[in-house]
């Protein structure tokens, strides 16, 4: 499983981020999927606490 797929799974299953929000963020960061978490936060689709959880998760992968 690709890292991006793992991240999307984490966002959906662990944080409850809607698929539509993830799709929107992925469209806006197609060239740099590493910025998915920041894009979600930039558009107000995750809170700062969720962003911190995402970064914590990314450190363990």
C-alpha positions as CSV (number, residue, x, y, z in Angstrom):
1,X,0.0,0.0,0.0
2,X,1.4,3.4,-1.0
3,X,2.1,6.0,1.7
4,X,-0.6,8.3,0.3
5,X,-3.2,5.4,0.4
6,X,-2.2,4.7,4.0
7,X,-2.6,8.3,4.9
8,X,-6.0,8.5,3.3
9,X,-7.1,5.4,5.2
10,X,-5.9,6.9,8.5
11,X,-7.7,10.2,7.7
12,X,-11.0,8.4,7.0
13,X,-10.9,5.6,9.7
14,X,-9.1,7.3,12.6
15,X,-10.0,10.9,12.2
16,X,-13.3,10.6,10.4
17,X,-12.4,13.1,7.7
18,X,-15.1,12.8,4.9
19,X,-14.0,11.4,1.6
20,X,-15.1,14.6,-0.2
21,X,-12.8,16.7,1.9
22,X,-9.9,14.3,1.2
23,X,-10.7,14.4,-2.5
24,X,-10.7,18.2,-2.6
25,X,-7.4,18.3,-0.8
26,X,-5.9,15.7,-3.2
27,X,-7.0,17.7,-6.2
28,X,-5.3,20.9,-4.8
29,X,-2.0,19.1,-4.1
30,X,-1.7,16.7,-7.0
31,X,1.8,17.8,-7.8
32,X,2.9,17.4,-4.1
33,X,0.9,14.9,-2.2
34,X,3.2,15.3,0.7
35,X,1.3,18.5,1.4
36,X,-2.0,16.7,1.8
37,X,-2.2,17.4,5.6
38,X,-1.4,21.1,5.2
39,X,-3.9,21.4,2.3
40,X,-6.6,19.9,4.5
41,X,-5.8,22.4,7.3
42,X,-5.5,25.3,4.8
43,X,-9.0,24.8,3.7
44,X,-10.3,24.3,7.2
45,X,-11.1,20.6,6.7
46,X,-9.1,19.6,9.8
47,X,-8.5,21.2,13.1
48,X,-5.0,22.0,14.5
49,X,-5.4,19.0,16.9
50,X,-6.2,16.8,13.9
51,X,-3.2,18.2,12.0
52,X,-1.0,17.4,15.0
53,X,-2.4,13.8,15.0
54,X,-1.7,13.5,11.3
55,X,1.9,14.6,11.8
56,X,2.4,12.3,14.7
57,X,1.0,9.4,12.6
58,X,3.3,10.4,9.7
59,X,6.4,10.2,12.0
60,X,5.5,6.5,12.8
61,X,5.0,5.3,9.2
